[in-house]
Amino acid sequence: MEVYKALCLVTLLVTLFSKVSHSQLDVCGISPLNTRIVGGQDAPPGSWPWQASLQRSGSHFCGGSLINKEWVLSAAHCFTRTSITNLVVYLGRQNQQGTNPNEESRTVTQIICHPNYSSSTSDNDMCLLKLSSSVTFTNYIRPVCLAAQGSSFYAGTTSWVTGWGTLSSGGSLPQVLQEVDVPVVGNRQCNCNYGAGSITDNMICAGLSAGGKDSCQGDSGGPLVSKQGTRWMQSGVVSFGNGCALANFPGVYARVSQYQTWINSQITSEQPGFITFSSSGTDSDLSVTCTTTTPPTTTPAPVVCGSASASLNSRIGGGSSLATAGLWPWIASLQKNGAHVCGGTLVAVDSVMSDASCFSSQPNTAQWTVILGRLKQNGSNPNEVTLNVINITMSNLTGNNVAILRLASRPKLSNYIQPICVDQGTSTFSTGTKCWVAGWGTGQGGAEQVLQEFQTSVVECVNVSSSDNICTGPVTLLQGDVGGPLMCKQGNSWFQTAVLTVDSSNATSSNSTSTSKSRWSQSPRASTIQVFTKTSRFKNFLATNLGTLLSPASAGASSGASMAHCSFSIFPFFSLSFVLLLGWD
């Protein structure tokens, strides 16, 4: 009898385990309405029943793929902030406008991005979203199978990418779901295209050597799939590329088969259906050898500070409110748990300065990220990069203090990301000098929360020391502006003369830091002044934590940032769409 009970128990456990491990294999990757052979067009309804549209506040920003009844796979770079507020996932959707009778929508209860995702290299660009409730599978809503560990996708393997991304780099978004077929490009060849070491084993590439077909901005997080027998398997997640559909620059995707263990460690019930994809024949990529040329033995130009692109920053006078992309390339958004808290500035190749009041006495660096190249807090920012923080150090002087955030990696400098010079007391900004402040004040900048700016002037300090302080006309600072810069120009270079703070103890009137209905206080009736602690007061602290501070470009040098940016732009396919450049006969 005991033996019989034991056998029954074993049988029950085996049955339960089989259901957990293989439940999705019964349904994944089957698309009854898909008869695609060639593409580059609107996708017929139901062709790609796993395709998801990720939306915040009603605007599509990334794609994704359904992998079981309550989990969606997407890209980590889509989630510079992991807030689930106003995040909705649409499944069974065909058109971004009008009715979609076959669709269902779900909110999201959890966002899990790969712990080793690197925004600087785009490695491990993968994220999981847990839906608020399960979806019911139909002909229009089904999970995709995932390529299992050990899958082989030889060069030339036919693949399909789908999404609502732009139809050209920087172009408009389509309303109808788009599809295009692209062949796999081997990793050796892809590394030749992008530069040795750029393409890791965690990536897979696809595209035509002549260009013309590709994914693009807005397709990020969407699926790259291939068919084996009667099933579709997802081989990649849309990640990044050099432009869109350019010759010899295929799209780059996160390689799904590398993440079977990680995905299964996060999804413990009804795990996704993993199937090994096997290519036949010989992989032509194995014979690829990059043609290299010996680079000239020149010393790279040193990084200079305070240099903004002349075409993007032409500040002479006036007092606008909304900034434009690249206007202040050193401005940083300091985010705690995915939400903007304070401003900051890039002051070294790997460090950002802000106000110490933004942090607790012992801040948890794991909660903080720094975003550079950002213009809008809501909406797409194609020039931005998000970096982790590995150390936060604060000065310890009487009165106001500053903080230095050491970044986990160095951002690539461009016209949109540059360091600012820090005034060490050697520059003279006399009374009447025009200066600027900028920040993301809470509730300002419209629905997109665009970076705000305001011009002010240096005035004579009254009742406070002018050796440690710099005084300006009245400036109203709102929550979110703190930590940003007071910026004054000398020659062709911009200097940060102070860190913005709302400490009213240094002001001649409490009105100088009060909030008002207007974005910046520009009332001609105000007789108050704003007092800021000079950055030069912290020069010993900065020298200890930053070493030798960056120097401005020499007199006569170009005020542009071209000396520091890459010869081509590799950016995430972020705004959500999948690019579809129609170059077919």
N, C-alpha and C positions, 0 to 999 in steps of 0.2 A: 504493500500500500504506500509506504514512504517513497519507494522508487517511482511509483506511478505519479505521486504528487510532484516529485522533483522533475520528472519528464514534462509534466503539464506546465510547470513554472518556466522551464527552459523554453518550451514552445511558445508560451505567451510573451516572454521577453524578446525572443527572436522576431516574433510578429510585430511587436511594438517598435522595435529598433528598425525594422524594415520600413515601416510606415514613416518614421521620422526621417530616415536617411533618403528615401526614394519617393516620397509623396509627390514632389514636384515633377518627377520624371514622367508621370502619367499625362501631364498637361503642358509642360514647358516647350517652348520653341515651335509650337504648332499654330499655323496661321491659315485657317480654312479659306480665307478670302484673298490670300496672296498668290498671285500668279506671275510675279515680276520676273522678267528676263533681261530687259534693258531699262535704263532709267534716265534721270535728269529732268524731273518733272514733278507735278503735283502727285502725291501718293493717293491712290484710291482709298476710300474709307475702309478701315479694318485691315489694311495691308500689314501694318506694324502694330499689333494690338498691345504690345508692351511699352510703346512710346509714352512718356510722361512729359507734361509741361509744368515746370515749376514757376510759381508766380508769387510775387509779393505785392500786396495792395492792388491786385488786379493787373499787374504788368508781368509778362513773361520775361524771365531773366536767364533760365538755364533749362536743359533737358534732363531726362533721366529714363530709367527702364525698370519696369515692374519685374521682380525676381521671385516673389511669392505673393500670397494674398494680402500681406501687410508690410512689405518692405520694397523700397525703391533704391536703385543704385544710381549714383551721380558722381560728380567730380568735386574734390576738396576745394579747388580754387573758386567754386561758386559760393562758398560759404566763408568769406572773410569775417563774417560775424555769424555765430551759431545760434542766433536768436530765432525762435520758432514763431515769433509774433507776426501776424498777417501772412504767414507762409501757407500756401495752398498747393496741393498736387492734383492736377487734372489727368484723368485716364480715359481712354476711348475718345479723345478729342481729335477732331479733324481740322476745324477752322477756328482761328483766334477771334473771329467776329461772327455774329449770327448764332443760330441754334446748332447744338450738337446733341441729337437725340440719344446717342449711344454712350454719352460720357457720364462719368461719376467723378466727384471731387472729394478730397479728404484733407483735413488739416494734418499737421505733423506733430508728434509728441516727443520725438528724439532725433537728434542729428549726431551721427558718429563718423567723424573723419579719421582717416588713417593717422596714427600717432607719429609716423615718420614722414608725413607730407612735408616737402620743402618748396616754399613759394619761389625760391631763387632758381631752383633747377627743375621744378615741376615733377620731381620724382614722387612716386606714391600718391598720385593725384586721384584719390578715390574716397568716396563718402557714402554712408548708408543713411536712409531716412525711414523712420518707422511711422507708419500711417496711424491715424487716430482710431481707425476701425478697419476690419477686413473688407476687401472688395469681392464681389461675386464675379466669377469668370464667365465671359460670354465670347462670342465670335469677335468682339471689338475690344475686349479687355482680357488679356492672357499674359502669363509670365514668359519671359524668354529663358532658354537654357543658357548656362554659363560654361565657357570653355574650361575644362578641368586642368589641373596641374599636369604638365607633361604634354599638353597639346602642341601640335606643330602647324604653323601657318607659313608655308613656303612662299617665297617671293612670287607674285603673280596671282595668289589666291583671290578669287573674286569676293569682294565684300561690299556691304551696303551701309551707308550712313544716312540717318534721318534726323529731321529737326525743323524748327521754325527760325533758323538763323538767317543772318543777312545774306543777300544774294550776291554781294561783292564786299570786299574789305571796306568797312565803314559805310556800307550801303544801307538800303532800306530792308525792313523785315517783311517777309511774306505773310499772308494770312492763312494759307493752306499748308498743311504739313508737306514738306519736301523730301525727296528721296534721290539718291545718286549712287551709282555703283563705282567703286574704286578698287584697284588691285593692291594687295599687300606689297609693301616695299621692305626688303630685308633690312635688319638692323645694321648690318655692315654698310650697306649702301646709304642708309639714312644717316649714319654717323659721318659718312663722307660728305653728305649734303650739309649737315648742320655743324660739323666740326667734331673731331674725335672726342669722345667722352660725354657728348651732349645727350646721346640716346642710350639709356641704360637697359638692362635686361627686363626692367619693369615696364617698358614701353613697347609699343608696336606702331609701325608707320603704314600709311596707305595713301595712294595718290598716283597720278600720272606724271611721268618725267616731263612731259610737255605742258603740264598744268591744265587748267580749265575745269577740273572737277575737284571738289574739296568740301570740307566742313568749314565753318567760319564763326565769327562772333555771334553768340547767342545759341550756338549748338552745343556749347560746353555741357558736359555731363551726359550727353546723349549716347546712344549705342552704336557701335560698329559691329555688324553681324555677318556671319557666313553660314551657308546652308550645307548640311551634310545629311544625305538621305532625305527624309521628310521633315527634319528638324532644323530650326534656326538657332545658332549658338552665338552668344555675344563674345567677341574676342577683345573688344576695346571700349574705353570710355573717352569721349572727345576731350582733349586736354589743351594742346597749344599748337602753334605753327608760326612760320615766318610769312606774314601776310596771309592771304587766302588764295588758293589755287594757282600759286606761282610755279613756274617751271623749276624742276629740281628741288622743290621744297614741299614734300608730302606732308599731310596732316599727321600729327603725333597724338597717340592715344595711350591711356594707361592699359597695360596688358592684363586682362582679367584673370588669366590662368595662373598668374603669380600670386593671387590673393585668395585662393580657395580656403586655405587654413584660416586666414584672418576673418573672412566673411562668415565661415561656419562657427568661428569662436564668438561672433556677435549675434548670430541668428541661431538659437538653440532648438527651436521647434519648427517643423515643416521647412527644413532647410532647402535652399534653392537646388534646382537640378543641375548638377555638374556632369558634363559629358566630354570625353576626350575627343578633340578634333584631330584627325590624322590626315596630313597631306600626302599625296602620292608622288612618285617620281623622285627627282633630285632637286635639292634646293640650290638654285643658281646663285644665291647670295653668298654661298660658301667660297666662291671663286672671286669675289669682289676684292679689289685692292685699291685703296684710295690713291689718287694722283696727288702727290704733295709737292709743294714748292718751298724752297728754303726762304723763310721770312727774312727781311732785312734786319741787320743787327743794330736796331735803333733803340734808344732808351725811351720808354713810354713817357709822354708828357705828364708832369706832376699834376695831381688833383689840386685845383684852386678853389677858393671859396667866393661866395657872393656874386657868382656869374650867372645871370639869367639870360635866356635867349632874347636878343634884341627884338625879334619879331613877335615874341609872346609877352615881353615886359617892356613897355614903353612909357612907364610912369613918369610924368613930368609935373602935372598939376591936376586939379579937379578932385572930385570926391565921389566916385561911384560906389555902389554897394555890393553888387554881385561880381565876384572874381571870375576869371576865365582860366581854362586849363593852361598850366605852365607859367602863369603869371608870378606865382610865388613858389618856386620848385622845391624849397626847403621845408615848407609847412608839412607837419605830420599830424595825423589823427591818432591819439592814444586811446586805445579801446580796452575796456575791462570786461571780460566775459562776452565779447562781441558787441559791446555798446560804447559809443563815443563818450569819453569822460572829460578829456582835456586836450588842448593843443600842444604842440611841441615843434622843435626845429632840428633838422639834421645839421650837426655842427662838426662832425668828423665822418670818416668813411664808414664807421660802424657804430656811431653813437648819436643819440638824440637828447636834447636838453629840454626840460620842462620846469614847471613850478613844483616845489616840494609839497605844497598843500594838496596836490592831487593824490598823494599816496599816504597810506598808513605808516606808522613808525617802522614796521617790518612787513613790507609788501610781499605778496606772493607773486613771483614773476610768472608763474604758469598761467595766471589769470589775465596777463597783459599781452597785447600785440600792438605793433606800430604799423600804420599804413602810410606809405609815402606815394606821392603822385596822385593823390585823391583830390577831386573837386567837389563831388556831391556825396552826401551821406546816404542818400537814397538814389537808386538808378545806377547805370553802368559807368565805370571809370576804366577805360581801356589802357590807361597809362600807369595804373597803380600797382604797387607790390605790397604784400603783407608779410611782416617779419616778426618772428618770435623774439622775446626779450629774455636774456640770460642773467642780467644783473641790474639792480637799481640802487644807485648810491646817491645820498643826499648830503648837501653841505650842512654845516652845523654852526651857523653864525647867529648872532642876536638879530632878531627881526626876520625879514623875508629870507627864504632860502631857495635854492634850485636843486634839481635832480638830474642825474645823468643815467640814461637807459642804454645799456650795452646790448646791441643787436646780435642775434644768433648767427647772422651772415651779413656780408656787405651787399647793399643793393647795387644793381647796375645803374650807373649814372646816365642820365639822358637829359633832354630839354625839359623834362617834367620832374626830374629828381636831381637836385644839386645841393651841396652844403652851403650854408650861409657863413660869412665871417663873423667872428665874435669880437666885439670891441673890448680891448684890453686896457683902455685908458690912454692909448697913444693917438687916437683919432679925435678930432675936434668937431663937435656939432654945436655950433653957436646958436644963439637965440635967433629964431626965424627959420631955421632949417626945417624943410618939409620932410616929414616921416610918415610911415604907414603902420597900421595895425591890421591884423587879419585873424579870423577865427570862425568856428562853427557855433555861434551862440544858439542856445536852446530855443527852438521854435522859430528861428529865423531862416531866411534863404528860400522861402516857399516850400512846396511839397517835397522837392528834391533836396532841401537843406543844402543849398549851394554855399560854398565858402564866401564869407562876407569880408569886405575890406573898407577901410576908412582912412582918409588922410588927415593928419594933424600937424602941428608945428611945435618946435621946441620953444619954450618960454623960460623966463627967468624964475628960478626957484625962490619961493618965499617961505620963510620960517623953517626951512629944512636945509641940511647941508647939501651943497652942490657938488661936493667931492664924491659922495657915495650915491647921489641921486641924479636923475634926469627928469625934467618937468616938461609937460606938454599941455596943450589946451585940453578941455574936458573931453573925456572918452568914456562912454558907458559900456561896461563890460558885463556880459551875461554869462550864466553858467555854460560851460563849454568853450568859452574863449580863453579861460585861464591856461597858462603855460605857453601860449603863443608868443610871437615876437613883436617888439617895437623895432621897426626897420628904418634905417636912414642910409642914404646913398652918399658915398664919397668917391669921386672919380667915376669909374665904370663898375664899382663893386658895392654890393649891399652889405651893411653891417647890422648885426643885432645889438642894439644898445641896452635892451632891457627885456626881461621876461614878464609877460602880462600877469597881473595878480589882482585879486579883488580885496586885498587887505586895505581897508579904508583908514587905518591909523596914520598913514603917512600923508594923507590928502588934507588940503587946507579946508575942505568942506566935505561932509559925508555925501553931499549931492553928487560928487564927482564919480561915485561908484554905484549910484542907485540905478535901478532898472527903470525903463520908461517904455512907452508904446513904440517909440522909434528904435531902429536898430542901433544907431550910434547917437550919442548926445551931441547935437550940433547947434544947440540953442544960442543965438547971439546975445541973449540976456544973461547967460551964465558968466559969472566973474571968477568961478573956481578954476583950479588947475589940477592936473593929474600928476601924481608923483610916483615914479618907478625907481626901484633900486637898480643901479647900473650893473651891467654884466661884469665890468672891470672889478667890482668888489669881490667877485668870486674867482679871480684869475689864478690864485694859488690852488684852490680846489680844482679848477678846470685843468691846470697844468698837471696836477697829481693824477687825475683820472683820464685825461685825454692825451697827455704828453705834449709835444709841440703842436700848437694849434695851426690849422691850415692858413695859408697866406693868400691874399687876393692876386688876381692876374696882374702882371707888371703893366706899367703905364703904356698905353698904345696898343695893348693886346685887345683882341676882339672880346666884346662883352657877351658873345654867344656862348653856348655850352657844348659846341660841337666837338671840342677836344676831348670830351669825356664820354660821349655816347657811342653806342655800338654802330657798326656800319649797316646793320639791319636790325629790325625790331622783331624779336620773338615774343609774342604776347599770347596770353591764354585766350581761347575761344570763349569769352566770358559773357557777353551781353545776351547770350543765349542762342543764337541761331546757328543753323547749320548752313554753311555756305554752299551755294549752288551756283557756280558760274557755268552757264550753258555754252559749251564750245563744241557741240556735236555737229556732225554733218546734217 
